[in-house]
Amino acid sequence: MDIISSEVSTKLSVIATKNNIIIRDNLNLMTNTPDVCFTYDKGIVMNPNWETNVSYPFRLAHELSHILYGDHEAQAVYQFSEYGKRGEELLAHRNAIRMLMSIEMPSSPLTFMSYYRVPSWLESDVSRTYNEFKAV
């Protein structure tokens, strides 16, 4: 993890602490086990070993978004999926983009997508959020 990624992850951890959300890195999980979020218990289990294209900070912001902004009546447990394009998954992707840009504003939408390894199908959401932040 590079310095910026480490700083962003630390800021995400601060957000979690302020909201009584517990984050655990489980180093014993298999490489095919995704990150998991428990909305009722306000807990997140991150798998640093998971072989996925999406960066750890984006995944963490996504899981935090389920707890902070999601519909807790919709589901009690979420597993991260970079392909989740509907409902609560799409909302968590969009809120993760917003959360990360509020922590560290990128120089461009493509820089953001490349750095966090955001799935290409979210490009319009990244561009829209970037333009909203630039206008402020």
N, C-alpha and C positions, 0 to 999 in steps of 0.2 A: 504494500500500500504506500503510495507516495505522500508527500507532506500535505498537499491540499486535500486529498482524500481522507487522510487521517484527521485533519482539522474539521472537515465537514462531518465526519462520523462522530467526532467529539461533540460538535454542536447539536447533532441529532440526539446524542445521548443526554445532553443537557435538557433538551425539549422533553425527552422521555421522563427524566427525573422530575422535572417540574409538574408533570402530569401523572405522576405515580405509576409509570409504565416500567415494567422490568424487562430488560433485554439480556439475553444469555447467548453467548457464542458456545455452541456445542461442537467441540472438535472431534467427537467420537462418531459423528454421523457419516453415512456413506456419501460418496460423490454424486449420487443420483437422488438424494433427499433434499427437497426444497425447504426454504425458510417457512416458518409457521407463525401465525398470529392468533392469539386467543383473546377475543374482544371482551368477554365478561371478566376474565381474570386480569386483563390489562397486561398481558405477557407476550413476549416475542422470543422465539428461538431462531437464531440465525445459524446457518451452516456455512462457515468459512471454507469448507471443503467442496461445496457444491459446484459442479462443473456446469456453469451457465454463462451465457454471453453478457448478461447484465451485471453491472458493477455492484459491489457490496453497498456503497452509500445509497444508490438508487433503490435497491431492494429494501434496505432498512427504512428509508423514507416512505416507501410504499406500504410497508407493514405498519409503521406509525400512523399513516393516514387512515388505515382501516379503523384503528382505535380512536383517533382524534376526530375524524370527520365522517366516519361510516355510519350506516344504519345498523345498529347493534341487534335489531330485531330480525334482520335479514339472515344472519348466519353467525354462529358462535366461534367458528374456527375457519381460518383461511390459509391456503398454501399458495406461495408465490407462483405466478405463471406469467411469463413475458408475453404470452399469447391471449391473456384474458381481455377480451375486447368489449364486454357487456357489463352492465349493471355496476355492482360494487367494485369489481376489478378495474374497470375503466375509470371509475371515480378515484380509486386509490392511485392509479397511474398518474392521472391529471393532478391530484393533490401532491404527489411526490415531486412532480416537475415544479410546481409552485413553491413547495417547501425548499427544495434545493436551490432554486433561483433566488429565494429570499435570503438564503445563507451566503451564497456566492454567485453574483451575477456574471454570467458568461459573456464573452466578447461577441458571440453570435449563436444562433440556434444550432448550427451544425457543430460548433465547438462543444456545446453542451451535450449534444447527442453522442459525439465521438468520445468525449471524456467519460461520461457515465454509461456508455454503451447501451443507450436507450434503443429499443426496437424501432426500426425504420417506420413502421406503421403509425407511430406516435409523432411523426415530424410536424404535422399540422398543429397538434396540441402544443408542442414545444415552441413553434413559431408564434402561435397566438399568445401564449404566456409571456414569451420574450418581449413581444411588442407591447403588451399591457404593462410590463415592468419598465420598459424603456420610456413609455409615455408619462410615467409618474415622476 
